[in-house]
């Protein structure tokens, strides 16, 4: 079973490979748009927790990719534009 598991460096390389491709960048921008740009606030505390969980996944991907603040701002701007055209 251990041979099937990825070590963290291999997994990190996989994240970088996936999210550095044009398709991966498009998916990441969509995830940012869907789960980071909306408010986590809701009348139902369970919904707040659920939304924060979604947001946390995107934050973990951003951290794994070591995206700096300037690049993140650009991606947020691109994500907003993409959502406006849908």
Secondary structure, DSSP 8 states (H G I E B T S, - for coil): -GGGS--HHHHHHHHHHHHHSHHHHHHHHHHHHHHTSS----SSHHHHHHHHHHHHHHHHHHHHHT--HHHHHHHHHHHHHHHHT-
